[in-house]
Amino acid sequence: MNLSKKTKLILWIIIIWGMIISLISCAPIKRLERLQKRHPQLFNRKNDTIRLSDTVRLFIPEVHTDTVVHINTLSDTLYIDKERLHIKIIKQQDSIYVYGKCDTVYKEIIRTIEVPYTKYEVQPPKKAKLQQLFESLILLCIPFVLIYVGYQLLKTHKNKENQP
């Protein structure tokens, strides 16, 4: 399908126009900063906090201890206690009984961290009803205008093909 120079030019203008519009509208942060500088009354500054909950699991390992006792000095029962380690040595006649117990501790610590930050609430000014109506009409008319221009381009292109 061969397009005339005029049709190609119009298509290129529409493509370039669309690219310019999309590039201009891609800076919302800068527009918001500019609006804040020009109209600070529109922004309410609020201090707020983010709460983060963090869980830490601690594993406290067992405790070791050692001791040397001569069998002759061991009379009846010997107790050894160190932190969480409990040892009981009992001598009965010709036998020695050793009982030991060590507690392994698993501890879970839940902590909440509060991070303060400044939050701005934007209160845009209310538009006049006439301005809202005008903007709505423009937005509704754009698709119809584009369809009409496309129809006219196709119509002129078909008329040129039909002419000898």
Contacts in CASP RR format, 6 or more apart in sequence:
PFRMAT RR
TARGET T0000
AUTHOR 0000-0000-0000
METHOD contacts of the structure
MODEL  1
MNLSKKTKLILWIIIIWGMIISLISCAPIKRLERLQKRHPQLFNRKNDTI
RLSDTVRLFIPEVHTDTVVHINTLSDTLYIDKERLHIKIIKQQDSIYVYG
KCDTVYKEIIRTIEVPYTKYEVQPPKKAKLQQLFESLILLCIPFVLIYVG
YQLLKTHKNKENQP
1 157 0 8 1.000
3 11 0 8 1.000
3 157 0 8 1.000
4 156 0 8 1.000
4 157 0 8 1.000
4 160 0 8 1.000
7 153 0 8 1.000
7 156 0 8 1.000
7 157 0 8 1.000
10 149 0 8 1.000
10 153 0 8 1.000
32 122 0 8 1.000
35 42 0 8 1.000
36 42 0 8 1.000
36 43 0 8 1.000
36 120 0 8 1.000
42 122 0 8 1.000
42 123 0 8 1.000
42 124 0 8 1.000
42 125 0 8 1.000
43 120 0 8 1.000
43 121 0 8 1.000
43 122 0 8 1.000
43 123 0 8 1.000
44 120 0 8 1.000
44 121 0 8 1.000
44 123 0 8 1.000
45 118 0 8 1.000
45 119 0 8 1.000
45 120 0 8 1.000
46 118 0 8 1.000
46 119 0 8 1.000
46 120 0 8 1.000
46 121 0 8 1.000
47 116 0 8 1.000
47 117 0 8 1.000
47 118 0 8 1.000
47 119 0 8 1.000
48 116 0 8 1.000
48 117 0 8 1.000
48 118 0 8 1.000
48 119 0 8 1.000
49 114 0 8 1.000
49 115 0 8 1.000
49 116 0 8 1.000
49 117 0 8 1.000
50 114 0 8 1.000
50 115 0 8 1.000
50 117 0 8 1.000
51 112 0 8 1.000
51 113 0 8 1.000
51 114 0 8 1.000
51 115 0 8 1.000
52 112 0 8 1.000
52 113 0 8 1.000
52 114 0 8 1.000
52 115 0 8 1.000
53 110 0 8 1.000
53 111 0 8 1.000
53 112 0 8 1.000
53 113 0 8 1.000
54 110 0 8 1.000
54 111 0 8 1.000
54 112 0 8 1.000
54 113 0 8 1.000
55 108 0 8 1.000
55 109 0 8 1.000
55 110 0 8 1.000
55 111 0 8 1.000
56 108 0 8 1.000
56 109 0 8 1.000
56 110 0 8 1.000
56 111 0 8 1.000
57 106 0 8 1.000
57 107 0 8 1.000
57 108 0 8 1.000
57 109 0 8 1.000
58 105 0 8 1.000
58 106 0 8 1.000
58 107 0 8 1.000
58 108 0 8 1.000
58 109 0 8 1.000
59 104 0 8 1.000
59 105 0 8 1.000
59 106 0 8 1.000
60 104 0 8 1.000
60 105 0 8 1.000
60 106 0 8 1.000
60 107 0 8 1.000
61 104 0 8 1.000
62 84 0 8 1.000
62 85 0 8 1.000
62 102 0 8 1.000
62 104 0 8 1.000
63 82 0 8 1.000
63 83 0 8 1.000
63 84 0 8 1.000
63 85 0 8 1.000
63 102 0 8 1.000
64 85 0 8 1.000
65 80 0 8 1.000
65 82 0 8 1.000
65 85 0 8 1.000
65 87 0 8 1.000
67 80 0 8 1.000
69 78 0 8 1.000
69 89 0 8 1.000
71 91 0 8 1.000
71 96 0 8 1.000
74 89 0 8 1.000
74 91 0 8 1.000
74 96 0 8 1.000
75 91 0 8 1.000
76 90 0 8 1.000
76 91 0 8 1.000
77 88 0 8 1.000
77 89 0 8 1.000
77 90 0 8 1.000
77 91 0 8 1.000
78 87 0 8 1.000
78 88 0 8 1.000
78 89 0 8 1.000
79 86 0 8 1.000
79 87 0 8 1.000
79 88 0 8 1.000
79 89 0 8 1.000
80 86 0 8 1.000
80 87 0 8 1.000
80 88 0 8 1.000
80 89 0 8 1.000
81 87 0 8 1.000
84 102 0 8 1.000
84 103 0 8 1.000
84 105 0 8 1.000
85 100 0 8 1.000
85 101 0 8 1.000
85 102 0 8 1.000
86 100 0 8 1.000
86 101 0 8 1.000
86 102 0 8 1.000
87 98 0 8 1.000
87 99 0 8 1.000
87 100 0 8 1.000
87 101 0 8 1.000
88 98 0 8 1.000
88 99 0 8 1.000
88 100 0 8 1.000
89 96 0 8 1.000
89 97 0 8 1.000
89 98 0 8 1.000
89 99 0 8 1.000
90 96 0 8 1.000
90 97 0 8 1.000
90 99 0 8 1.000
91 97 0 8 1.000
127 135 0 8 1.000
END
